[in-house]
Amino acid sequence: MPIGLIALALGGFGIGLTEFGIVGLLPEVADDFGVSESVAGYLVSVYALSVAVGALALTAAISRFDRKKVLVGLMTLFIAGNLISAIAPSYGLLMTGRVVAALCHGAFFSVGAVVASDMVAENKKGGAIALMFGGLTAANVLGVPLGTFLGQQLGWRSTFWAITVIGVVALIGIQILVPRTAAAARTDLRAELAVFRRGQVWVSILLSILAFGGVIGGYTYIAFTLTHVSGFATGTVPWLLVLFGAGTFIGNFVGGKAADKSLNAALTGIMAVLAVVMGVFALTAENKVATLISLLLMGTIGLSSAPGLQVRTMKYADDAPTMASGANIAAFNIGNALGAWLGGLALAAGYGFVSPLWVGAGLALAGLVVVAAGSMGGRSRVSGTAAADSAPRAETVEAATR
């Protein structure tokens, strides 16, 4: 793999730390600024919404420029956002820093996914994207415990200073190691948006929403499950989440390899197994050993879909991959919001602390139906039974539906 992928992965690591590192520091932030716990929580939810906005709007605005320069600019924005957060004298300015950093999140991964795939041969694109996303999954493993530990020892601002330094190193690495790449062949925004007239692009976006909604539906409230159902002590929760993070790290690379072999077959299998894992977790959550195994598997299976979902979207929109990739990043975050919302509704309805896991299983099953229907639809278009649909080139569809 080209060494430039390491620089992209480091950028993803820093962005992942920005997203997840604050979770364990919300009590300190709330105390420092004199706000409630729920208001402090907006630093997480508003970040996610800003990611979705930036993934679409910012990606559209920058699609006409040289992609390497775009990545450099996005990392500069990322550094500025975290620097604002580190020195913020008020809650409002801290929120501003979070929004600034979040706006570059989706665009970085959408542009970075295209750059990463362009750096390798056709049969290695899934693995290259997985390596870039490996930085994000590494942040899942290390973000909460390291961010919390550093913040508790040196103050919550130290976490943002550390992320700022990581951003500077990633910026230098991208500038030196990532080869210059041309902008997309199409620079007309209307032409870029035309890919959203294709049914299979929407299948990919819907599948991304359901896949990530399935995982986050259970994960958002997992601390309650671990303490109130499984019986773990509250102080062990951050370290138990390392197990989930380790699973996401493994699953990301396994999913990338599987996507390179047979894209839709891999996604079909992942969604089916994810539904089973979430259901079994709900049924066995009172057993500590079973919970540990389920936590690892939930991370492994859940995040193994990410590389394949990116590749699928880009294959069906190969003439505007950056815009489609940005839409898919937005879909990930919409899925996060949907899963958390539905899981919260289940809790509010009194169904207990395992109910979010059942919500996740249901969303995964819905995703299984979508990917199965999408695979059949893709084959139909290749054979000419749906010629009226605005589909990508036949050879691309054939590759995407192996």
MOLINLIN-V233916 format. One record per backbone hydrogen bond with DSSP energy under -1.0 kcal/mol. NH is the residue of the N-H (numbers start at 1). CO is the residue of the C=O. If there is no record, write none. Layout:
# MOLINLIN-V233916
NH:CO  NH:CO
This chain:
# MOLINLIN-V233916
5:2  6:3  8:4  9:5  10:6  11:7  12:8  13:9  14:10  15:11  16:12  17:13  18:14  19:15  20:16  21:17  23:20  25:22  29:25  30:26  31:27  32:28  33:29  34:30  35:30  40:36  41:37  42:39  43:40  44:41  45:41  46:42  48:44  49:45  50:46  51:47  52:48  53:49  54:50  55:51  56:52  57:53  59:54  60:56  61:57  62:58  65:62  70:66  71:67  72:68  73:69  74:70  75:71  76:72  77:73  78:74  79:75  80:76  81:77  82:78  83:79  84:80  85:81  86:82  87:83  94:90  95:91  96:92  97:93  98:94  99:95  100:96  101:97  102:98  103:99  108:104  109:105  110:106  111:107  112:108  113:109  114:110  115:111  116:112  117:113  118:114  124:121  125:122  128:124  129:125  130:126  131:127  132:128  133:129  135:132  137:133  138:134  139:135  140:136  141:137  142:138  143:139  146:142  147:143  148:144  149:145  150:146  151:147  152:148  153:149  154:150  155:151  158:155  161:157  162:158  163:159  164:160  165:161  166:162  167:163  168:164  169:165  170:166  171:167  172:168  173:169  174:170  175:171  176:172  177:173  178:174  184:63  192:188  193:189  195:192  196:193  197:194  198:195  202:198  203:199  204:200  205:201  206:202  207:203  208:204  209:205  210:206  211:207  212:208  213:209  214:210  215:211  216:212  217:213  219:215  220:216  222:219  225:221  226:222  227:223  228:224  229:225  230:225  232:226  236:233  237:234  240:236  241:237  243:240  245:241  246:242  247:243  248:244  249:245  250:246  251:247  252:248  253:249  254:250  255:251  256:252  257:253  258:254  259:255  260:256  261:257  262:258  266:262  267:263  268:264  269:265  270:266  271:267  272:268  273:269  274:270  275:271  276:272  277:273  278:274  279:275  280:276  281:277  282:278  283:279  284:280  287:284  291:287  292:288  293:289  294:290  295:291  296:292  297:293  298:294  299:295  300:296  301:297  302:298  303:299  306:303  309:305  310:306  311:307  312:308  313:309  314:310  315:311  316:312  320:317  324:320  325:321  326:322  327:323  328:324  329:325  330:326  331:327  332:328  333:329  334:330  335:331  336:332  337:333  338:334  339:335  340:336  341:337  342:338  343:339  344:340  345:341  346:342  347:343  348:344  349:345  350:347  351:346  355:352  358:354  359:355  360:356  361:357  362:358  363:359  364:360  365:361  366:362  367:363  368:364  369:365  370:366  371:367  372:368  373:369  374:370  375:371  376:372  377:373  378:374  379:375  380:376  381:377  382:378  383:379  385:380  389:386  391:389  397:393  398:394  399:395  400:396  401:397
